[in-house]
């Protein structure tokens, strides 16, 4: 009876490891598709009007979540939005966003100005205001991977009024900025060639695991499943041999 329970436990663990392995493979395929689609959009650079794109509902399919857009408008006189825990070339920093109101659009959108390094004391930089009408261009994309929801604790207001975020949820940011029409569900990642803001790129997987790493984890889970199954068989065989002798 005891041996049977141990086998059940071992098989449950093996099944769990295998399931985790296939989940990692699914994540790798999903991110491969994101990279492929966003890469095609960036390469083509077939610009859509920004105002129409941000007022449209969030596409149901991730394959349609990226668009190269351009349009005129102005940055709203509101505090900067800083996304914490953002690394670049092994250094820690924040990603800087500001609310931008495109001409003719109902909603504002968050525009990613780029990445800023934090000093050793983690003193946040003061963001200067951006005034005047301007034309922007870049990749309209889903916000960075949101992670675990922390509710109102996801936003900390700094002494200068800036919002420090642990995760970027446009609806929460819109509420914190008191925007009556809210924010578009997607953010505008500025063309790195534009002379505005800070160092940036168009890596849609920034801050998340790349597909290759998911595949590596899948191999580890499958190896653990195989190792546990083999070990269980060996232990069971030895016990059977002792019993027979």
C-alpha positions in Angstrom: 0.0 0.0 0.0 2.8 2.4 0.9 4.6 1.7 -2.4 1.4 2.4 -4.3 1.0 5.8 -2.6 4.6 6.7 -3.4 4.0 5.8 -7.1 0.9 7.9 -7.2 2.9 10.9 -5.7 5.7 10.3 -8.1 3.4 10.2 -11.1 1.6 13.4 -10.0 4.9 15.2 -9.8 6.0 13.8 -13.2 2.8 15.0 -14.7 3.2 18.4 -13.1 6.7 18.8 -14.4 5.7 17.8 -17.9 2.8 20.3 -17.9 5.1 23.1 -16.8 7.5 22.1 -19.6 4.7 22.4 -22.2 3.6 25.7 -20.7 7.1 27.0 -21.2 7.1 25.9 -24.8 3.7 27.6 -25.3 5.2 30.8 -23.9 8.1 30.5 -26.3 5.9 30.1 -29.3 3.7 33.0 -28.2 6.7 35.3 -27.9 8.1 34.1 -31.2 4.9 35.2 -32.8 5.0 38.6 -31.0 8.6 39.2 -32.2 7.7 38.2 -35.8 4.6 40.4 -36.0 6.1 43.5 -34.3 9.3 43.1 -36.4 7.2 43.1 -39.6 5.4 46.3 -38.5 8.6 48.1 -37.6 10.3 47.0 -40.9 7.4 48.1 -43.0 6.8 51.4 -41.1 3.5 51.9 -42.9 2.2 54.7 -40.7 -1.4 54.9 -39.5 -2.9 58.1 -38.0 -2.2 58.1 -34.3 -5.5 59.6 -33.3 -7.6 56.9 -35.0 -5.3 54.1 -33.7 -5.4 55.0 -30.0 -9.2 55.6 -30.0 -9.8 52.1 -31.5 -10.5 49.3 -29.0 -7.6 47.1 -27.9 -7.3 44.4 -30.7 -8.6 41.0 -29.6 -5.6 39.3 -31.1 -2.1 39.9 -30.1 -1.1 39.6 -33.8 -2.9 42.9 -34.4 -1.8 44.7 -31.2 1.1 46.5 -33.0 0.9 49.4 -35.4 3.3 52.0 -36.7 1.7 55.4 -36.1 2.4 59.0 -36.5 0.5 62.2 -35.6 0.6 65.7 -34.1 -0.5 66.8 -30.6 0.9 68.0 -27.3 2.1 66.6 -24.1 -0.3 67.3 -21.3 0.9 69.4 -18.3 0.8 66.4 -16.0 3.4 64.6 -13.9 5.8 62.2 -15.5 5.1 58.4 -15.1 8.2 56.3 -14.1 8.2 52.5 -14.5 10.5 51.1 -11.9 12.8 48.0 -12.1 13.8 48.5 -15.7 17.3 47.3 -16.7 19.4 48.2 -19.7 22.8 46.8 -20.4 22.9 45.4 -16.9 22.2 48.7 -15.3 19.1 49.5 -13.2 16.8 52.4 -14.0 13.3 53.6 -14.9 11.3 53.9 -18.1 9.9 57.4 -18.5 6.4 58.1 -19.9 4.3 61.2 -20.3 0.7 61.6 -21.3 0.3 62.8 -24.9 -2.9 64.2 -26.4 -3.0 63.6 -30.2 -4.9 66.2 -32.2 -8.4 65.0 -32.9 -8.3 62.0 -30.5 -10.7 61.5 -27.6 -8.1 59.7 -25.5 -4.6 60.6 -24.5 -1.9 58.0 -24.7 1.3 57.3 -22.7 4.4 58.0 -24.7 7.6 56.2 -23.8 10.4 58.7 -23.8 13.1 56.2 -22.9 15.2 54.8 -20.1 17.1 56.6 -17.4 19.7 55.1 -15.1 19.2 55.4 -11.4 22.2 56.4 -9.2 23.3 54.2 -6.3 21.0 56.0 -3.8 18.1 55.4 -6.2 17.2 59.1 -6.2 14.6 59.5 -8.9 15.4 62.0 -11.7 13.3 65.1 -12.0 11.6 65.2 -15.4 11.3 68.6 -17.1 8.0 69.5 -18.7 7.5 69.1 -22.4 5.7 72.1 -23.9 4.4 73.0 -27.3 2.8 71.2 -30.2 4.9 68.4 -31.8 4.7 65.5 -34.1 5.5 62.0 -32.8 6.1 58.7 -34.5 6.6 55.2 -33.3 5.3 51.8 -32.4 1.9 51.6 -30.8 2.1 48.5 -28.6 0.6 46.9 -25.5 2.1 48.2 -22.2 5.1 46.3 -20.7 4.3 43.0 -19.1 2.1 44.0 -16.2 3.0 41.2 -13.7 1.0 40.8 -10.4 -1.6 43.4 -9.7 -0.9 45.4 -6.5 -4.0 47.6 -6.6 -3.5 51.1 -5.5 -0.1 50.1 -4.1 1.3 49.8 -7.6 1.6 53.6 -7.8 3.6 55.9 -5.5 3.4 59.7 -5.9 6.8 61.3 -5.6 7.5 64.7 -3.9 7.7 66.4 -7.4 4.4 64.8 -8.4 5.8 62.1 -10.6 4.2 58.7 -10.4 6.5 55.7 -9.7 5.0 52.5 -10.9 5.8 48.9 -10.2 3.5 47.9 -13.1 2.0 49.9 -15.9 -1.8 49.7 -16.0 -3.2 52.5 -18.2 -6.5 52.5 -16.4 -4.9 53.0 -13.0 -2.5 55.6 -14.4 -5.4 57.5 -16.0 -7.2 57.5 -12.6 -4.1 58.8 -10.8 -3.6 61.5 -13.4 -7.4 62.4 -13.2 -7.9 62.1 -17.0 -11.6 62.4 -17.6 -11.5 60.4 -20.9 -8.9 57.9 -19.7 -5.8 56.6 -21.5 -5.6 54.5 -24.6 -4.9 50.8 -23.7 -1.7 50.8 -25.8 1.4 53.0 -25.3 3.4 54.7 -28.0 7.0 53.6 -28.1 8.8 56.5 -29.8 11.0 55.9 -32.8 14.6 55.8 -31.3 15.7 58.1 -34.2 13.5 60.9 -32.9 15.6 63.5 -31.0 13.3 63.5 -28.0 13.7 61.8 -24.6 16.3 59.2 -23.7 17.9 56.0 -24.7 15.3 53.5 -26.0 14.6 50.7 -28.4 11.6 48.9 -29.8 12.2 45.5 -28.1 8.7 44.3 -27.4 10.0 41.7 -24.9 12.0 44.1 -22.8 11.8 43.1 -19.2 10.5 39.6 -19.9 12.1 36.3 -20.7 13.0 35.8 -24.4 11.7 32.7 -26.2 15.1 30.9 -26.0 15.0 31.1 -22.2 11.5 29.6 -22.1 12.7 26.7 -24.2 15.7 26.2 -21.8 13.3 26.1 -18.8 11.1 23.6 -20.7 14.1 21.3 -21.2 14.8 21.5 -17.4 11.2 20.6 -16.5 11.2 17.7 -18.9 14.6 16.5 -17.6 13.2 16.7 -14.0 10.2 14.6 -15.1 12.4 12.0 -16.7 14.8 11.9 -13.8 12.0 11.5 -11.3 10.4 8.7 -13.3 13.7 6.9 -13.8 14.6 7.2 -10.1 11.1 5.9 -9.1 11.6 2.9 -11.4 15.0 2.1 -10.0 13.8 2.4 -6.4 10.8 0.2 -7.1 12.9 -2.4 -8.8 15.4 -2.6 -5.9 12.6 -3.0 -3.4 11.1 -5.8 -5.6 14.5 -7.5 -5.8 14.9 -7.4 -2.0 11.4 -8.7 -1.5 12.0 -11.6 -3.9 15.3 -12.5 -2.2 
